[in-house]
């Protein structure tokens, strides 16, 4: 009988040895998965190694601490919104952008990042502050800027609404309510934030 090379290996047979980028990707994925399962406080290098089916030494050779490992996992894994929505109205554009940000927040890397935000102490939080700002907040602000600039061009938004306080409102509100209130940001929540907070901030005077 001829055995196919695609047939599963018998139970107890060791899996092929992984090296280089393949092993590193497995470790990074394991770190994100473990963060989503056990949280920051429960995360250990041993647990990550076990999940990645490798030895602890292989993990420590690449990353001296779980902070370093998690930072690399988040940088390599966080989804990005590359282009601001352009649906013809500032309300629809804002809602579409908020839904895209929500999708990032509830992706596996996003859940891992939320675990860090919720559980880290002050010193640990500082270690990830730049990653949070550079990977989530600043890209969202830039997309909001695009949406609001187009709204100004259509006459839906007054020109002086294009300022840092307004640009910060959505990412600040979404992160604050996620952390402090455990908000899951339903479609209704997003619509209320846009209708009750953002549109009044943007509306032309007298409109």
C-alpha positions in Angstrom: 0.0 0.0 0.0 1.4 3.4 -1.0 1.2 6.1 1.7 0.4 9.6 0.6 2.9 12.3 1.7 -0.1 14.4 2.7 -1.5 11.8 5.1 -1.4 12.8 8.8 1.6 11.5 10.8 0.9 8.7 13.3 0.1 9.7 16.8 3.2 10.5 18.9 5.3 11.4 15.8 7.2 14.6 16.3 6.2 17.6 14.2 8.8 18.9 11.7 11.4 21.2 13.3 10.6 24.9 12.5 13.3 27.5 12.2 13.8 31.2 11.4 10.8 33.2 10.4 8.4 30.3 10.6 9.2 29.6 14.2 9.1 33.3 15.1 5.7 33.7 13.5 4.4 30.8 15.5 5.7 32.3 18.7 4.2 35.8 17.9 0.8 34.2 17.1 1.0 32.1 20.4 1.7 35.3 22.4 -1.4 37.0 20.9 -3.6 33.9 21.5 -2.4 33.5 25.0 -3.0 37.2 25.8 -6.6 36.8 24.6 -7.0 33.7 26.7 -5.2 34.3 30.0 -4.7 38.1 29.9 -1.6 40.0 30.6 -1.2 39.0 34.2 -1.5 35.3 33.3 0.8 35.5 30.4 4.2 33.7 30.8 7.0 32.9 28.5 6.6 29.2 29.4 2.9 29.3 28.3 3.8 31.0 25.1 6.4 28.4 24.3 4.0 25.6 25.1 1.3 27.1 22.8 3.9 27.5 20.0 5.1 23.9 20.5 8.6 25.0 21.1 11.1 25.2 24.0 11.3 28.1 26.4 14.9 28.6 25.3 13.9 29.3 21.7 11.6 32.1 23.0 14.2 33.7 25.3 16.8 33.6 22.5 14.7 36.0 20.5 13.0 38.1 23.2 14.5 38.7 26.7 11.1 39.5 28.3 7.4 39.1 27.7 7.1 42.9 27.2 9.5 42.7 24.2 7.8 39.7 22.8 4.3 41.2 23.1 5.4 44.5 21.6 6.7 42.7 18.5 3.6 40.6 18.3 1.3 43.7 18.4 3.4 45.6 15.9 3.4 42.7 13.4 -0.3 41.7 14.0 -2.4 44.9 14.5 -4.7 45.4 11.4 -4.7 48.9 9.9 -7.2 51.0 8.1 -5.3 52.3 5.1 -7.9 54.6 3.6 -10.7 56.8 5.1 -14.3 55.9 4.1 -15.8 58.1 1.4 -19.5 57.4 1.3 -20.8 60.9 0.5 -21.7 62.3 3.9 -19.7 63.0 7.0 -22.1 61.0 9.2 -21.8 57.8 7.1 -18.1 58.2 6.8 -17.7 58.6 10.6 -19.9 55.5 11.2 -17.9 53.5 8.7 -14.6 54.5 10.2 -15.9 53.8 13.8 -16.9 50.3 12.6 -13.5 49.7 11.2 -11.8 50.8 14.4 -14.1 48.5 16.3 -13.1 45.6 14.1 -9.4 46.4 14.9 -10.2 46.6 18.7 -11.9 43.1 18.6 -9.4 41.4 16.3 -7.0 39.0 18.1 -4.2 41.6 18.3 -6.8 44.2 19.3 -8.1 42.0 22.1 -4.5 41.4 23.2 -3.9 45.2 23.3 -7.0 45.7 25.3 -5.8 43.1 27.8 -2.6 45.1 28.2 -4.5 48.4 28.6 -6.8 46.9 31.2 -4.3 45.0 33.3 -0.8 46.6 33.1 0.5 48.7 36.0 1.7 52.2 35.4 5.3 51.3 34.6 4.2 48.5 32.2 1.7 50.8 30.5 4.4 53.3 29.7 6.3 50.5 27.9 3.4 50.2 25.4 2.3 53.8 25.3 4.2 54.5 22.1 2.8 51.4 20.4 -0.8 52.3 21.4 -0.4 55.9 20.1 1.5 55.0 17.0 -0.4 51.9 16.1 -4.0 52.8 16.9 -4.5 56.5 18.0 -2.5 58.4 15.4 -3.6 56.4 12.4 -7.3 56.8 13.5 -6.7 60.6 13.9 -5.3 60.9 10.4 -8.3 59.1 8.9 -10.6 61.3 10.9 -8.8 64.3 9.5 -9.5 63.1 6.0 -13.2 62.5 6.7 -13.6 66.0 8.3 -11.6 67.8 5.6 -13.9 66.2 3.0 -16.9 67.3 5.1 -15.6 70.9 5.1 -15.2 70.7 1.3 -18.9 69.6 1.0 -20.1 72.3 3.4 -21.2 69.8 6.1 -18.5 70.8 8.6 -17.4 74.2 9.7 -13.7 74.9 9.0 -12.7 75.6 12.6 -13.9 72.1 13.6 -10.7 70.7 12.1 -8.7 70.8 15.3 -6.9 68.4 17.6 -9.7 68.2 20.2 -12.2 67.1 17.6 -9.8 64.6 16.0 -9.0 63.1 19.4 -12.7 62.6 20.4 -13.5 59.3 18.7 -10.3 57.3 19.6 -10.3 58.8 23.2 -14.0 57.9 23.7 -13.7 54.4 22.3 -10.6 53.6 24.3 -12.0 55.2 27.5 -15.3 53.4 27.4 -13.7 50.1 26.5 -11.4 50.3 29.5 -13.5 52.0 32.1 -17.0 50.8 31.2 -16.3 47.6 29.4 -18.2 48.9 26.4 -18.5 46.5 23.4 -19.4 49.3 21.1 -22.6 48.1 19.4 -23.9 49.7 16.3 -26.3 51.7 18.4 -23.5 52.9 20.6 -21.5 54.0 17.6 -24.5 55.8 16.1 -25.2 57.6 19.3 -21.6 58.8 19.6 -21.6 60.1 16.1 -25.1 61.7 16.3 -24.9 63.1 19.9 -21.2 64.0 20.1 -19.4 64.2 16.8 -22.1 65.9 14.5 -22.8 68.7 17.0 -19.1 69.3 17.3 -18.8 69.5 13.5 -22.0 71.2 12.4 -21.7 74.7 10.8 -22.9 77.5 13.1 -26.6 78.2 12.7 -27.3 74.9 10.9 
